[in-house]
Amino acid sequence: MIGRRVLAGVGNTVRDYVESVGYATRTFFTMLGLSPGMMRRPHLVIEQLHFIGNYSLLIITLSGLFVGMVLGLQGYYTLNKYGASESLGLLVALGLTRELGPVITGLLFAGRAGTSLTAEIGLMKAGEQLSAMEMMAVNPIQRVLAPRFWAGVIAVPLLASIFSAVGILGGYLVGVGLIGVDAGAFWSQMEAGIDLWKDVGNGFVKSVVFGIAITFIALYQGYETRPTPEDVAGATTRTVVVSSLMIWWLDFMLTALMFSK
């Protein structure tokens, strides 16, 4: 009897998981299919881009600055052991454009904008606003989810670029201004060692993929949550957890594909 109960519990869990993945996939492709109609109202995307992008700019900028400063400080101490302190600019730029810029931006975006999106959609569902749209023959996926999705897809790469740029500035301030690394060597080593596509381009691709994953996870968690305060709170927590794990998994997969050649 105990074995049957355990087996039944495992089966129900797997079934619920497969059902959830299938419904999420259907919702994702439904949203993509309805996106062309949403594009007739670009102001919807612009409004959401301001809400989730501009309001995340401060934490992205400050985080990028301090990450760049720490990376410059730690990188100098490591490179100086091997007499390669002049390559500090290259180290900072590679670390930010390839990995730290997209990954940390994605994590911060999930914590700042992702949770607000989930809570907003969840509260709209709790207040029966989504049901009211359906009663008025307005598709909530097209009117509510799609503009926020595309705003997130646009915002994350832009924020990641700002993060990397400010981080390089932070590395410069520490390496050149504080420690005394030659400024010409700092920039020349960076310019000679950074490849536009292999480094900057791959980092941009990562940020786009992260933006798609984070934004959809946040919207789906809010759209599918039950309309109670406890479930809305739980959905915001799941947004951060699932988005963070997805970022690390996608980062590993993309890095293995991009830099395996």
N, C-alpha and C positions, 0 to 999 in steps of 0.2 A: 504493500500500500504506500509506504513512504517513497519507494522508487517511482511509483506511478505519479505521485504528487510532484516530486522533483522534476520528472520528465515533462509533466503537464505544464509546470511553471516555466521551465526553459522554453518549451514550445510556444507558450503564450507570449513570452518576452521576445522571442525571435519574430513571431508573427506581427506583434505590435511595431517592432523596429522596421521590418520590411514594409509594412503598411505606411509608416510615417515617412520612410525614404521615398516610397512611390508617390505619396501625396505631395511631398515637397518637390519632387521632380516635375510632377504635373503642374503644380502652382508656378514653378519657375518658367517652364516653357509657355504656359498661359500668359504670364506677365510679359515675356518677350514678344509673343504674338500680338498682344494688345499695345505694345510700346509705340508702333507707328502712328496709331490714332492719338496717343497721348502727346506726340511731338507737335501736333497742331497747336498746342498751348505751351510754348516753351517757357512761359513765365512760371509755370508750376515747378519746373526743374530748377530755374534760377532762384526761386524762393527757398527751395529746400537746400540748394547748394550754399546759399548764404547761411541757413540755419545750422547745417551740420558741418560745413567747411569753415566758414568764417569764425564761428564760435569755438572751433577746435584749434584755431591758429595760434593762440597764445601758449597753450600747453605744448604744442608741437614745437614752436620756436624756442621756448625756454629749455625744453628737454633736449632738443638738438644742440643747443649751445653748450649745455653742461656735459652731454655725452661726448661731444667733440673735444672739449677741454680735458676730460678724463682720459679719452683715447690718446690725445696728444701727450699727456703727462706719462701715462703708462707705456706708450709706444716709445717715447724718448729713452726711458730707463732701460727698456729691452734692447733697442737698437744701439744704444751707446756702448753696451757690453761688447758688441761686435764691430765697433767703429763705423757704424752706418747711420749715425744720427741725421745725416743730410737727407736720408730717405723718409724722414718723418711725414712730410706732406703726402707722399705716395701711400704710406701705410694708412694714414687717416682717411684719405680719399677712397682707397679701395675698401676699407672696412665699412665706410658709410654707404657708398653707392651700391656695393654688392649685397650687403647683409643688414647692417644695423639700421640704415635709413628705412627701407621697406618694412622690416620686421617690427621695429619699435613703433613706427608710425601706425602700423596695423593694430598693434596691441593697445596703443593709446586711443586710437580711433574707436576700437571696440568698447573700451571702457567709457569714453566720453560720449560719442555720438551713437554707438550701437545701442547702449542701454536706453538713451533718450528716445530712439526710434521705437524700440520694443515697448517701452512704457506708453508712448504716445498712441501707438496702434492698439495696444491693449486697453487703454482707457477709452479710446473711440469705440472699441467693441463693447466694453462694459456699459458705456453710455448709449448703446444701440444706434450710434451714428452710422456704422457700416450697414446695419439692417435698414435704416432709413434710406440710405443711398440705393439699396437694392429695390426698395419699394418705389422709388422714383425712377427706376430703370437706368440707374447710374452704376456701372460696374466698379466696385471699390478697388479691385485689383488694378484697373486702369487709372482710376482717379486718385487713389491714395498710395498704393504700393509702387507703381511704375515710376512716378516722378522722384520719389525718395530713393529708389534703387539706382537710377541713372545719376542722380546727384552724388550718391556715395561712390559710384564707379569713377566719376570725374574727380571727386574731392581727394580721394586717397592718393593717387599718383601726384597730384599737385602738392599735397601736404608732405609726401615723402621727399619730393624734390627740394622743398623748402627746408625740411629737416636736414637733409644731406648738405645743402649749401651753408646753412647756419652752423652745422657741425664742423665743416671745414674751416669756417671762420673761427670757431672756438679753438680748434687745433692750432690755427695760426697764432691766435692771441697767446696761447700757452707756450707753443714751441718757439716762436720768434720773439714775442714781446716779453715773456717771462723767463724762459730758459736761455735764449740767445742764439737759436739756430739761424743760420744765414737765410734771409728772406728769399734771395734769388734761387738758392738751392731748394728751398721748400717748394716754390712754385714750379721750377723747371723740372724737378724730379717727378712731380705730380703730372705735369703736362706730358712728359715723355712716357710715363708708365701707364696712364689711363687710356684704355681703348673705348671709343665712343659706343660701339655696339656691345662688345663683350662685357664691359663693366657697367656703364651707364644704362645702356639699352636693356640688358638683362635685369638690372635693378628696377627699371621702369615696368618691365613685363611682370615682375613679381608684385609690384605695388598694384597693378591693374587686377591681377588675379586675387590678391588679398581684398581689394575693394569689392569685387564681385561676391566673394565668399562672405565677408563680414556683413555687408549690407543686406544680402539675402537672408542670412541666418537671423539677423536682428528683426527684419520685417516678418519673416515666417514665424518666429517665436511669438511676436505680438499678435499676428493674425490668427494663429491657431490656439492661443491661450484661452482658457475659460474666463468668462467675465466676472471674476471675483478679485478682490484686492490681494489675497494670498497667491493666487495663480499668476497675476500680473507681476508680483514681486519675484516669484519663482522663475518666470520667463525672462526677466532682466538678468537674473543670476545665470541662467542657462546660456544666455547670449554671450556673456563674457567668457564662461568656461568653454563652450563649444567653439567660439570664435578663436580663442587663444590656442586651443589644441589644433584646430584646423590650420591656423597660420604656421605653426611649427611643422606640421605634417607636410603642408604644401611647400614650405621653404625647403625642406629636405628633398622632396621630389623634384622641385624645379632646379635646385642646385645640382642634384645628380644628373639631370638632363642637360643643363646648360654648360657645365664645366667638366663633363666626362670625356669630352673629345680632346 
